[in-house]
Amino acid sequence: MDAGVPKRPTSPDEAPSLLAGRRLLIANRGEGAARVLRTAKACGMYVLCIYAQEDERNGYLLQADKAVRIENSDKVRSPYLDIQQIINIAVVNSIDTLHPVYGYLSETPELVEACQANNITFVGPTAVNMRSFALKDVARSIAKAACIPIIEGSGLLTSVEQALEVANTVGYPVIIKGTAAGGGIAHTICTHPEELPNAFNIVKQMAKNHFGNDGLFLEKYIRNARHIETQIFGFGKTACVVGTRECSIQRRHQKIIEECPSPYLKQHTDAEKQLAHYATELATSVEYWNAGTVEWLFDSDSDEYYFLEVNTRLQVEHVVTEQVFDIDLVEWQLRSAADKMWRPSHLKDKGTLRESGCSIECRLNTEDPLKAYTPSVGEIESVSFPEEADGFRLENYIENGTAISGKFDPMVSKLIATGKDRAEAIQRMIAIVKQTAVYGVQTNLEQLNAILESHEFQMGFMQTSFLKTFQYTSKAVEVVSPGFYSSIQDCGRPGYWKIGIPPSGAYDSLNSNIANAILSNSNDAPVLEMTLSGADLKFHSPSVICLTGGRVDATLNDAQINMYTEMVVPQGSVLRIGKLRTGLRCYLAVQGGFRTAKYLGSSSAFPLGGLGRTLKVADYLWLQDKADGSVPIPKPTPADILRFSHPDQMKDNWKLKCMIGPFASEEYVSESSMSQFFNETYEVHFNSNRLGIRLMGKSLTWTRESGGTAGLHPSNLHDYVYQIGSLNFTGDTPIIIGVDGPSLGGFVTNITVIKAELWKIGQLKTGDKVRFQPVTYAEAVRIRAIQDKLISDIYCKADTDEPEQSSVLDIANAGGILKTIPADVETGQPRVEYRCQGDMSVLVQYGDDQLSIPNRFRIEKLINAIKAKGEIMITELCPGIRSLQVNYESQKLHVSDLLHMLTCIEAELNEIATPCLPSRVVHLPLSFDDPCVETAIKKYTKSVCKNQLTKPYLPSNIDFICRMNGLEGGPAEVKRILLESNYLVLGLGDVYMSSVAAVPVDPRHRLITSKYNPARTWTQDGTIGIGGSYLCSYGISSPGGYQLVGRSLGVFQKHPKHAVFGQNPWFMRCFDQIRFYDCTAEELVRLRREFECGTLDLRVEDVTFDLRDYLAFIEEHKDSIELFRERQQTYLDKEVKLWQSQGFIGSNTMTSDVEEQKDDDYELGQGEEFVMAQSGGSIWKISTQEGCHLKKGDTMLVVEVMKMELPLTAAFDCQIKCVFVTEGLNVRTGDNLFVVLRI
């Protein structure tokens, strides 16, 4: 039997033609809608699904023939309850059949009648059937009339007094229920008379609010009850019973584990037969149609059973019945609704259904069992299930990226295991649950596994009160306090730098590696990185931990713990990690590493790109299943740790060893300027973070007036791929590229911090002083080898010996140039420069400092030739506009050998014919001058550049483009050129996440602009900008520097649904061509939503880009192209002169903008003291004033630091005596902010 999908009957009289071509509307959502959709499509039906806004990205909608959004209404609390809207959709779309699934309107007779009024077949019981059993007091009367045992209780209650009288008669405890209630809502247990009046009123109100009926009744409460149900299927005058189900494992009176058949009834076969008889009598007494369920309560103390209720719909747990009886109940429903004369082939000629084996269902709920089943909402970061195979069936609607809303039921999936008997089904289910993983929201997976493994469950000792006393040990580490900026990091996400996804990973990778080594974890085990201040964590399971990095005070159950050593953490312990006293970041490793979701092979969070996030209160981190808290073999901590990374070595003055290059040669920077640079001391700016370290200090002295067609500022270059640790001059602002930094960019980088020193960048904090120390290639390799041996020795539990003297040969480095091949006009060989990018990569650069599509073709040939060599020590190839970054492993491949290989390949490139490359023409909408442009500019002028007069591109980027290019037609002409151009994609990751760097194929369409200086801190995803000669489409909301002109579709989606993405989260490729078509801002909102949902009809044409045709085009139009360039250059020269005259170029010092303190003359009075800034930054908000009284913990002010808000709270009860700062003021660490008087 196929355990994934129930077999459909195949007898000739049940051919699909009965249903084929019928038009079905599924009036529901989630797992249930997906379940019905699958069977309906298998039967040949046209299927329309409805969805609320929160569900628009649900994957199953793409499997429907049509999906229609239903809107919220004031009339109903959920759009899925809006009968009129649903019927209107059905009528407009010529629907002839409607299936309500379960929940929502599935037991609403008014929907049945509305369908009948519009000639729509309702799949389910009749309205009369529903009304017969909708009210529980009426259902009890029907059961009683059929001589079916019911629990002693009342009819409809009219007063509290009547309820008290009945309760005294039947005896406590009792349960008060809403007669129209269901789903575990509107009922309360009372154990004493004094509880009943209040409970009566509460349940009455709940019943009215949730079900529109405040009728109540009362029953004797059975303490030790089992919940068992009988599946029925009615045909009016007749009915059949399709087995029993055990549903006793419940929380809040809602089932979480069900199984078929009931293990209890298999030991009490007489009772099973009697229930089948009662269920049939009950169904035929009301001429019941379609699927239904009769529910029973069994008193475990007396072995007596009682009628509970009838659910006039398909049940969630119907799947276990399907598995055991090898049927499809949904198909039964559809066929019976389509033809009242239809009967299942199994039952014809008085045949019987064959029951085989046992099936168990576990409901996967997004909720937190450790916190009273609090619903968990958010985005599914990652979900994985075992492959469906014999014995496992999955009913599910969630996938990576699914948004879980608090508006809907928490059940998202059903796991179904089937075996030849109950024991086999349980073992299969345990294996299935263990292989299922969900990250991003909390689920009940751990609890399900614990229940399945419990002795009580395996022996079948189940009652509805089971979970009230059931306890289990969770592998959770609960976040009591998250610290300032805490995230999970590992070794990073290598291999995606070429398309703009940064490696991320631990910023101080040395200390992260040491922590893992001390615990004998793999070096890529995820750790917790904490910035400025640590987290408070509660361990629900025992573990072993190690804390490394900046000096920090930490306690375990209020006892001080040591860093750089193993610490055993007992179950229930609370670890508190305080503020860092040295350095900026510390690292917590746990035994086995944290169990986390992976994205593109890594657990590392990159919050800016939406890949993970920082911790929040009440989050959980998860320990590995095998981590048991046992103490590993103690390992000595090598003394060299102190020399390399001990927190006491993290002072406020740092020397960063670096290699010169790639762009420190005379054509960019003067030799004297580079000499001065290495004598300069820089200060870390408060707006530094994982993206990059912004420095304050002297800029470089440029040897050229501008960047030409790359931009007006002399720091502008044609885009190339940066290296982590490179010092990037964004205009005159020096920024060290961080682990979350951008890859493809167009600014000069003059030095690159060596691999062994990158850990220091992760410890730089606001106000620290930094100097750069140039070293040779040989020295860089030697220092790296020492570090590698240090880590290896920790794993080997050995003391670190003195490293051997390096025998690595050195290599000449002239301003970053390692080797040059001159141009040769006769052979067509362009000039090639091999430039140094630290000890991890070489930048191969072609031609002069001009845009050249033939040279970009050559780069593509070089990439293919290098790949053909199969050199495994080359780790990644990252193309730019006129260069290729070759990343390599310097510990195993010497740079001289790499250069030799590259030059040999270069000599052969002219012989490799590559006149054509595959391409696609992608037609994208463009909302010109979209509102997002104005929003980005407003943010920039508020937080980065408050004086618009100092920037020529303000207040309008588009007007600036017109002025630079001499476009007399104004913005309309810019728009015309954008819509007429054919943009060729030459690079990906221009800033971040596959953001394209594209250039018009026709040079007469190439608008030239300069870039922002300094750059923006925010640009909305999908924004279109122009910088230098290039167009960029921003992949994510991120910093940026291009002049903004509009918005289009997002080129990056974390969990894409549209087919154009294929298997990647990006869809553009190098040498694709972009053609824009005009749309309004309002239309773009709709188009972007359709694109994200996967339904947009995106026009993509497969073509080739032929270099010969391009060169022929250039030759044919060379005269008009030259005229265009000359005219454009006239306006560019005019703009450069304007910049020079107004001082836009030449300001070569990045200052702190920190005002001098005004507290010099303040004399402290008795009991007064200063409150100092704990970190440099900008005063974002002052929450108090002179004279105010504050309690300990009250917020005094908020400092903006690292693009985040850091609150400063009162350390004790106090009165504010003096305030030295104002909002917007920049401060340094240690500056006096307040004078306070202790109270």
Summary of the structure (lengths in Angstrom):
residues: 1239
radius of gyration: 35.3
end to end distance: 76.7
largest distance: 110.2
contacts: 4358
relative contact order: 0.06
helix: 29%
strand: 30%
